[in-house]
């Protein structure tokens, strides 16, 4: 056998795998072990994203992050008011750029706020260091929300821990969250995860609708952080529509979505780059339709319950026909009224980026969007690279989630299930995110979240079954039943030995006594015989349980070992990619003829030369990507 092909883990890797599996085993029922496991995953998520810091130092990466860092510096030095009205003449010269009205400033506000807090407590950490480490720590936050939403959807702690562990190292998430990558996605992805979690949490029961407020606040932060808020808004609106279509409309759903939509839209409008788009653009239209549609369903519920004068309480079949007719007639009336009354240009078209999700990325009509390589379709090889085994596990996890819904369980005659709202959300999110990731390669980032959840369902279910076999739940239950039988036999024996009490009002003749005594002795003998027979059978029963428990225990141990080995292979793959994706691009490496490795810092040295050897009002002609680095490092205007 080829041992290299088998990829045998080294001793230190085996030790790490054993520690994680033991923690996962005890974390099923122990809160302290669960906390340690989650903190370990968070620490691992940060650690695997710090390769660039350990290799090249605390450096801002690539191109756009340098613009964000420069904007954050301006915010810290001049305050929010001046930042909001800042017109930058150094970038995109001679046109310039109104920064406060053309960017999503969430990452700038976040970096500046963290720096100010640390400065207040006297930590001495520089703004550069805050901005370098920010993406890595945001990734750890994303892992925690992955755990929460997985447990919310399945109710299984092991599933949540597996999903958290996968999300902490999956390459499709690392690609946008390595230390130094100060881009909008760094804070946008944890905001997406937080919004999704609070949304599904608001649907758990009748009293959970106030969580819709937290979902709205997380959404507002997302709007300020990243243009990907469009995806989140339509995902939640589509989920609400899916629940109504599958018969899961409730007043709680109406309240939760109303809070989310009203507060979220009000907050989004305050951002200058968004303004009135939530009320006018076509890509926001689905959310508005869902808002009015849920209230329409709420009104129909009043008819069903007989609260409207002239209508009696309806049966289920009657209400279905009534609701179908009401939706049909109302929909036709709204479309006709809107087409005849509303002006043609009231609703704006889809943006170029959104159009790129449905047409070829080179035909969106926006040359800037068409020129970006990340907007091309995703190749099958990219899924193998950025997801590895997760890509093959997520369909199995999605199937398990589908089988646990109430509709499918009824078909399989397994009884009613719980948490259907969260399960349908996971299924919808997985399907939509997978479709969009196929259309645009940069959106594999969005698919990392649902893929980790579904893969966590598959892995967590296997580990949960294995743990149950290893702790011999069945043997324990049989042992408890045997103890109860022994106690019952002892009680019967005591009752047989105790003489029966004679009633006071009835006298017993001497002739009756000899007849009664032999009957009791006979009953006692029969009871002893039955007890002896049972005691003779017990050893055989325990032996059978022991044999069955041993087989299942071995099977459980084998599954644990298989998951551990697969986890090590997956981590090694993620580790290798994390090292390659941590290249800051502004600094490189090379090897001499003698095999020595050297750091190439030519870009920064050139920018520093520009800063020190050119007039302050000099203009530098460059591609816009390098222009951001020139603005930030050389402090010179670019055109």
C-alpha positions in Angstrom: 0.0 0.0 0.0 1.3 3.5 -0.9 1.5 5.3 2.5 2.0 8.7 0.8 -1.2 8.3 -1.1 -3.0 7.2 2.1 -1.8 10.4 3.8 -1.2 9.2 7.3 -1.5 12.0 9.8 1.6 13.0 11.8 1.5 12.5 15.6 0.8 16.1 16.4 -2.2 16.1 14.0 -3.5 12.9 15.5 -3.3 14.5 18.9 -5.3 17.5 17.7 -7.9 15.3 16.1 -8.3 13.3 19.3 -8.7 16.4 21.4 -11.4 17.8 19.1 -13.3 14.6 19.0 -13.1 14.1 22.7 -14.4 17.7 23.2 -17.2 17.1 20.8 -18.1 13.8 22.5 -18.4 15.5 26.0 -19.9 18.7 24.6 -23.1 16.9 23.7 -24.2 17.1 27.3 -21.6 19.3 29.0 -21.8 23.1 28.6 -18.2 23.7 29.7 -16.9 21.3 27.1 -19.1 22.9 24.5 -17.7 26.3 25.3 -14.2 25.1 25.1 -14.9 23.5 21.7 -16.4 26.7 20.3 -13.5 28.8 21.6 -11.1 26.3 20.0 -12.9 26.7 16.7 -12.8 30.5 17.0 -9.1 30.5 17.9 -8.4 28.1 14.9 -10.4 30.4 12.6 -8.1 33.3 13.6 -4.9 31.3 13.6 -5.3 30.0 10.1 -5.8 33.5 8.8 -2.6 34.9 10.3 -0.1 33.3 8.0 0.5 36.6 6.2 1.2 38.4 9.4 3.7 35.8 10.6 5.4 35.8 7.2 5.3 39.4 6.0 4.3 41.4 9.0 1.2 43.6 9.7 0.6 44.7 6.1 -2.6 45.8 4.3 -3.2 43.5 1.3 -4.1 44.0 -2.4 -5.8 47.1 -3.7 -9.3 48.0 -2.4 -8.2 47.4 1.2 -5.7 50.3 0.8 -8.6 52.6 -0.2 -10.6 51.4 2.8 -7.6 51.9 5.1 -7.0 55.4 3.8 -10.7 56.2 4.3 -10.6 54.8 7.9 -7.5 57.0 8.6 -9.4 60.1 7.4 -12.4 59.1 9.6 -10.3 58.7 12.7 -8.5 62.0 12.1 -11.4 64.2 11.0 -14.6 62.7 12.5 -17.8 61.4 11.1 -19.2 64.7 9.9 -16.2 65.6 7.7 -16.0 62.0 6.6 -19.6 62.1 5.4 -18.9 65.3 3.3 -15.4 64.4 2.2 -14.6 65.0 -1.5 -11.4 63.1 -2.4 -9.5 64.9 -5.1 -6.5 62.5 -5.0 -8.3 59.5 -6.4 -9.9 59.3 -9.9 -8.4 62.7 -10.8 -9.6 65.0 -12.3 -13.1 63.8 -11.6 -12.5 63.1 -7.9 -14.8 61.2 -5.7 -17.4 62.1 -3.0 -16.4 59.5 -0.5 -19.3 59.8 1.9 -21.9 59.3 -0.9 -20.2 56.6 -3.0 -19.0 53.9 -0.6 -20.3 51.4 1.9 -18.6 52.8 5.0 -19.3 50.0 7.4 -15.8 48.6 7.5 -14.4 52.2 8.1 -16.8 52.8 10.9 -16.0 49.4 12.5 -12.2 49.8 12.3 -12.4 53.4 13.6 -14.7 52.4 16.5 -12.5 49.5 17.6 -9.4 51.8 17.4 -11.1 54.5 19.5 -12.2 52.0 22.2 -8.7 50.5 22.3 -7.2 54.0 22.5 -9.5 54.9 25.3 -8.3 52.0 27.4 -4.7 52.8 26.6 -3.8 49.7 24.6 -1.4 51.4 22.3 -2.5 49.4 19.3 -2.1 51.3 16.0 -4.9 51.8 13.5 -2.9 49.8 11.0 -2.8 46.8 13.4 -6.6 47.0 14.0 -7.3 47.0 10.3 -5.0 44.1 9.7 -6.5 41.8 12.3 -10.1 42.9 11.9 -11.0 40.4 9.0 -9.6 37.4 11.0 -11.6 38.1 14.1 -14.7 38.8 12.1 -14.3 35.3 10.7 -14.4 33.9 14.2 -17.7 35.7 14.8 -19.1 34.2 11.6 -18.3 30.7 13.0 -20.3 31.4 16.1 -23.3 32.4 14.2 -22.9 29.3 12.0 -23.1 27.2 15.2 -26.2 29.1 16.4 -28.2 28.8 13.1 -27.3 25.1 12.8 -28.5 24.3 16.2 -31.6 26.5 15.7 -32.5 24.5 12.5 -31.8 21.0 13.8 -31.9 21.2 17.6 -28.7 19.1 17.7 -25.6 20.5 19.4 -23.3 18.1 17.5 -24.5 19.4 14.2 -23.8 23.0 15.3 -20.3 22.1 16.4 -19.5 20.3 13.2 -20.8 23.2 11.1 -18.7 25.7 13.2 -15.6 23.6 12.8 -16.0 23.4 9.0 -16.8 27.1 8.7 -13.7 28.1 10.7 -11.3 26.6 8.0 -13.3 26.3 4.7 -11.2 28.0 2.0 -14.2 29.7 0.3 -14.5 31.8 3.4 -10.7 32.2 4.1 -10.3 33.8 0.6 -12.0 37.0 1.8 -11.1 37.0 5.5 -7.3 36.6 5.8 -5.6 39.1 8.1 -4.8 42.3 6.1 -7.7 41.9 3.6 -9.6 45.0 4.7 -12.4 44.6 2.2 -16.2 45.0 2.6 -16.8 41.2 2.7 -14.7 40.9 5.8 -17.4 42.5 7.9 -20.3 41.8 5.5 -20.2 38.0 5.9 -20.6 38.0 9.7 -23.4 40.6 9.3 -25.1 38.2 6.9 -24.8 35.4 9.4 -26.1 37.5 12.2 -29.1 38.7 10.2 -30.0 35.1 9.1 -29.7 33.8 12.7 -31.9 36.5 14.3 -34.4 36.0 11.5 -34.9 32.3 12.0 -34.7 32.7 15.7 -37.7 35.2 15.5 -39.8 32.4 14.0 -39.2 29.7 16.6 -42.5 30.3 18.6 -45.3 32.7 19.2 -43.3 34.9 21.6 -40.0 35.1 19.6 -41.1 37.8 17.1 -39.1 40.6 18.9 -35.9 39.0 17.5 -37.1 40.5 14.3 -35.7 43.8 15.7 -32.3 42.3 16.1 -32.5 40.9 12.6 -33.3 44.4 11.3 -30.4 46.0 13.2 -28.0 43.4 11.9 -29.4 44.1 8.4 -28.9 47.8 8.7 -25.3 47.3 9.6 -24.9 45.0 6.6 -26.3 47.7 4.3 -23.7 50.1 5.6 -21.0 47.4 5.1 -21.5 45.7 1.8 -23.7 45.8 -1.3 -24.5 42.1 -0.8 -27.4 43.2 1.4 -29.5 42.8 -1.7 -29.1 39.1 -1.5 -30.0 39.0 2.2 -33.1 41.1 1.7 -34.5 39.0 -1.1 -33.5 35.8 0.7 -35.6 36.7 3.7 -38.5 37.9 1.6 -38.3 34.7 -0.5 -38.3 32.6 2.7 -41.4 34.4 4.0 -43.1 33.7 0.7 -42.0 30.0 0.8 -43.5 29.7 4.3 -46.8 31.1 3.1 -46.9 28.8 0.1 -46.3 25.7 2.2 -49.0 26.6 4.7 -46.8 27.9 7.5 -48.2 31.5 7.7 -48.6 32.6 11.3 -49.2 35.9 13.0 -45.7 35.5 14.4 -44.3 35.5 10.9 -46.2 38.6 10.0 -44.9 40.4 13.1 -41.3 39.3 12.6 -41.2 40.3 8.9 -42.9 43.6 9.6 -40.4 44.6 12.2 -37.5 43.5 9.9 -38.8 45.3 6.8 -39.9 48.5 8.4 -36.8 49.0 10.6 -34.4 47.6 8.0 -35.8 49.8 5.2 -35.8 52.9 7.4 -32.1 52.3 8.3 -31.1 51.5 4.7 -32.5 54.8 3.4 -30.2 56.8 5.6 -27.1 55.6 3.7 -26.5 58.1 0.8 -25.4 55.4 -1.7 -28.7 53.6 -1.2 -31.2 56.5 -0.6 -34.6 55.6 -2.0 -33.6 52.4 -3.8 -35.5 50.1 -1.3 -38.7 51.7 -2.5 -38.0 52.2 -6.2 -35.5 49.6 -7.5 -36.6 46.4 -9.0 -34.1 44.3 -7.0 -35.9 45.6 -3.8 -39.3 44.9 -5.1 -39.7 41.4 -3.8 -39.2 42.5 -0.2 -42.0 45.1 -0.6 -44.3 42.6 -2.2 -43.7 40.1 0.7 -44.5 42.9 3.2 -47.9 43.7 1.8 -48.5 40.0 1.0 -48.1 39.0 4.6 -50.5 41.7 5.8 -52.9 40.5 3.1 -52.7 37.0 4.5 -53.2 38.4 8.0 -56.4 40.1 6.9 -57.6 36.8 5.3 -57.0 35.1 8.7 -59.6 37.5 10.2 -62.1 36.2 7.6 -61.2 32.6 8.5 -61.8 33.1 12.2 -65.1 34.8 11.6 -64.1 38.2 13.0 -65.3 40.0 9.9 -69.1 40.8 10.0 -71.1 38.7 7.6 -68.5 35.8 7.6 -68.7 32.7 9.7 -65.7 30.7 10.9 -64.4 28.6 7.9 -63.2 25.1 7.8 -59.8 24.3 6.4 -61.0 23.3 2.9 -63.3 26.2 2.7 -60.6 28.7 3.7 -58.2 27.3 1.1 -60.6 28.0 -1.7 -61.5 31.4 -0.3 -57.8 32.3 0.0 -57.0 31.1 -3.5 -59.8 33.2 -5.1 -58.9 36.2 -2.9 -55.2 36.1 -4.0 -56.1 35.6 -7.7 -58.6 38.5 -7.9 -56.5 40.8 -5.7 -53.3 40.1 -7.8 -55.1 40.8 -11.1 -56.5 44.1 -9.7 -53.2 45.3 -8.3 -51.3 44.6 -11.6 -54.0 46.3 -13.6 -54.1 49.3 -11.3 -50.3 49.6 -11.2 -50.0 49.4 -15.0 -52.6 52.1 -15.6 -51.8 54.6 -12.8 -48.1 54.3 -11.9 -45.5 56.1 -14.2 -43.3 53.8 -16.3 -40.0 55.1 -14.8 -41.1 54.7 -11.2 -39.4 51.4 -10.8 -35.7 51.3 -11.8 -34.0 48.5 -13.7 -31.8 45.8 -12.2 -28.2 47.0 -11.5 -25.4 45.7 -13.7 -24.1 43.4 -11.0 -27.5 41.8 -10.4 -28.0 41.4 -14.2 -24.7 39.6 -14.3 -26.3 36.8 -12.2 -28.8 36.0 -14.9 -26.9 36.8 -18.1 -23.4 36.3 -19.4 -21.0 38.4 -17.3 -19.6 40.2 -20.4 -23.1 41.5 -21.5 -24.3 43.4 -18.5 -23.9 46.8 -20.2 -21.4 48.1 -17.6 -17.8 47.9 -18.9 -16.3 48.1 -15.4 -18.4 45.1 -14.3 -17.7 43.2 -17.5 -13.9 43.6 -17.1 -13.7 42.0 -13.6 -12.5 38.4 -13.8 -14.3 37.5 -10.5 -17.6 38.1 -12.3 -17.2 35.1 -14.6 -18.9 31.8 -14.1 -17.5 29.4 -11.6 -15.7 26.3 -13.0 -16.3 22.8 -11.4 -12.7 22.7 -10.4 -13.1 25.8 -8.2 -15.7 23.9 -6.0 -13.2 21.1 -5.4 -10.5 23.7 -4.5 -12.6 26.0 -2.3 -14.9 23.3 -0.7 -13.1 20.0 -0.9 -15.2 17.3 0.8 -17.8 19.8 1.8 -19.0 20.0 -1.8 -19.8 16.3 -1.6 -21.3 16.3 1.9 -23.7 19.3 1.6 -26.3 17.4 -0.6 -26.5 14.7 2.0 -27.0 17.2 4.8 -29.6 19.1 2.8 -31.4 15.8 2.2 -31.4 15.0 6.0 -32.8 18.5 6.6 -35.5 17.9 4.0 -36.4 14.5 5.5 -36.8 16.1 8.9 -39.5 18.6 7.8 -43.1 18.0 8.8 -44.4 17.6 5.2 -41.9 14.9 4.3 -42.3 13.2 7.8 -46.0 12.9 7.3 -45.4 11.2 3.9 -43.0 8.8 5.7 -45.5 8.5 8.6 -42.9 9.6 11.1 -45.1 12.2 12.9 -44.9 15.9 13.2 -41.5 17.6 13.4 -40.5 21.0 14.9 -38.5 24.0 13.7 -39.8 23.8 10.2 -39.3 27.5 9.5 -35.6 27.3 10.2 -35.3 24.1 8.2 -37.0 25.6 5.1 -34.7 28.6 5.4 -31.6 26.5 5.3 -32.9 24.6 2.3 -33.8 27.8 0.4 -30.5 29.5 1.3 -28.5 26.5 0.1 -30.3 26.3 -3.2 -30.2 30.0 -4.0 -26.6 30.5 -2.8 -25.4 27.5 -4.8 -27.1 28.8 -8.0 -25.5 32.3 -7.6 -22.1 30.8 -6.8 -22.3 29.0 -10.2 -23.0 32.3 -12.0 -20.2 34.4 -10.4 -17.0 33.0 -9.0 -16.7 35.6 -6.3 -20.0 34.4 -4.8 -18.6 31.1 -3.7 -18.0 33.2 -0.6 -21.8 33.3 0.0 -22.2 29.6 -0.6 -19.6 28.8 2.2 -22.1 29.6 4.9 -25.0 27.2 3.8 -22.5 24.6 2.6 -20.9 24.5 6.0 -24.3 24.1 7.7 -25.5 21.3 5.5 -22.1 19.5 5.7 -22.3 20.0 9.4 -25.7 18.3 9.4 -24.2 15.2 7.7 -21.1 15.0 9.8 -22.9 15.9 13.1 -25.6 13.3 12.5 -22.9 10.6 12.0 -21.0 11.7 15.1 -24.2 11.9 17.1 -25.1 8.3 16.2 -21.5 7.2 17.0 -21.6 8.9 20.4 -24.9 7.1 21.2 -23.3 3.8 20.4 -20.2 4.4 22.4 -22.0 5.4 25.5 -24.2 2.2 25.2 -27.6 3.9 25.6 -29.4 0.7 24.8 -27.5 -1.4 27.3 -28.2 1.1 30.0 -31.9 1.1 29.2 -32.1 -2.7 29.4 -30.2 -2.7 32.7 -32.7 -0.2 34.1 -35.6 -2.5 33.0 -34.0 -5.5 34.7 -33.6 -3.6 37.9 -37.3 -2.6 37.9 -38.2 -6.3 37.4 -36.1 -7.4 40.3 -37.6 -4.7 42.5 -41.1 -5.9 41.5 -40.3 -9.6 42.3 -39.0 -8.6 45.7 -42.2 -6.7 46.4 -44.3 -9.7 45.4 -42.3 -12.0 47.6 -42.8 -9.7 50.7 -46.5 -9.5 50.0 -46.7 -13.4 49.8 -44.9 -13.8 53.1 -47.2 -11.2 54.9 -50.3 -13.0 56.4 -53.6 -11.6 55.2 -55.4 -9.4 57.8 -58.8 -10.7 58.8 -61.8 -8.4 58.6 -63.1 -7.3 62.0 -66.8 -7.7 61.1 -66.5 -11.3 59.8 -65.5 -14.3 61.9 -63.5 -17.1 60.5 -64.4 -20.7 61.3 -61.8 -23.2 62.3 -62.6 -25.2 59.2 -61.6 -22.4 56.9 -58.1 -22.0 58.3 -56.5 -25.3 57.2 -57.9 -24.8 53.7 -56.5 -21.3 53.3 -53.0 -22.0 54.5 -52.1 -24.6 51.8 -53.3 -22.2 49.0 -51.0 -19.5 50.2 -48.1 -21.9 50.5 -48.8 -23.0 46.9 -48.9 -19.4 45.7 -45.6 -18.8 47.4 -44.0 -21.9 45.8 -45.3 -20.8 42.4 -43.9 -17.3 42.9 -40.5 -18.6 44.0 -40.4 -20.9 40.9 -41.3 -18.0 38.6 -38.7 -15.8 40.2 -36.0 -18.5 39.9 -37.0 -19.0 36.2 -36.6 -15.2 35.6 -33.3 -15.1 37.4 -32.0 -18.0 35.2 -33.0 -16.1 32.1 -31.4 -12.8 33.1 -27.8 -13.8 32.4 -28.7 -14.8 28.9 -30.5 -11.4 28.3 -27.5 -9.5 29.6 -25.2 -11.5 27.4 -27.3 -10.7 24.3 -27.2 -7.0 25.2 -23.5 -7.1 25.7 -22.9 -8.7 22.3 -25.2 -6.2 20.5 -23.7 -3.2 22.4 -20.2 -4.4 21.5 -20.9 -4.5 17.8 -22.6 -1.1 17.7 -19.9 0.3 19.9 -17.2 -0.8 17.5 -19.2 0.6 14.6 -19.4 3.9 16.4 -15.7 4.0 17.1 -15.0 3.3 13.4 -17.2 6.2 12.3 -15.4 8.5 14.8 -12.1 7.4 13.4 -13.3 7.9 9.8 -14.6 11.3 10.5 -11.3 12.2 12.3 -9.2 11.0 9.4 -11.4 12.9 6.9 -11.2 16.0 9.1 -7.4 15.9 9.1 -7.3 15.6 5.3 -9.7 18.5 5.0 -7.7 20.6 7.4 -4.5 19.9 5.5 -6.1 21.0 2.3 -7.4 24.2 3.9 -4.1 24.8 5.6 -2.3 24.7 2.2 -4.7 27.0 0.5 -4.7 29.4 3.5 -0.9 29.8 3.0 -1.3 30.5 -0.7 -4.2 32.9 -0.2 -2.4 34.9 2.4 -0.1 36.4 -0.2 -0.5 40.2 0.3 0.4 40.8 -3.4 2.0 44.1 -2.4 4.9 42.0 -1.0 6.2 38.8 -2.7 8.8 36.1 -2.2 11.5 34.7 -4.5 14.4 32.1 -4.3 18.0 32.7 -5.1 20.2 30.4 -7.1 21.5 29.0 -3.8 17.9 28.1 -2.7 17.6 30.9 -0.2 14.1 32.5 0.2 14.0 36.3 0.1 11.2 38.9 0.5 10.5 41.2 -2.4 9.3 44.5 -1.2 9.7 46.4 -4.5 6.2 47.8 -4.7 6.3 49.5 -1.3 9.8 50.8 -1.9 8.7 52.3 -5.2 5.8 54.0 -3.6 8.0 55.4 -0.8 10.4 56.7 -3.4 7.5 58.5 -5.0 6.6 60.0 -1.7 10.1 61.2 -1.0 11.2 62.3 -4.5 8.2 63.9 -6.2 6.4 67.2 -5.5 3.3 67.0 -3.3 1.1 68.2 -6.2 2.4 65.6 -8.6 0.0 63.5 -10.6 0.7 59.8 -11.3 -0.9 58.0 -14.2 -1.8 54.4 -13.2 -4.5 51.7 -13.3 -7.1 52.4 -10.7 -6.2 49.3 -8.6 -2.6 50.5 -8.2 -3.9 54.0 -7.7 -5.3 53.1 -4.4 -1.9 51.9 -3.2 -0.2 55.0 -4.5 -2.8 57.2 -2.7 -2.3 55.3 0.6 1.5 54.7 0.6 2.9 57.5 -1.6 0.3 60.1 -0.7 0.1 61.2 -4.3 -2.8 62.0 -6.7 -3.6 59.4 -9.3 -5.4 59.7 -12.6 
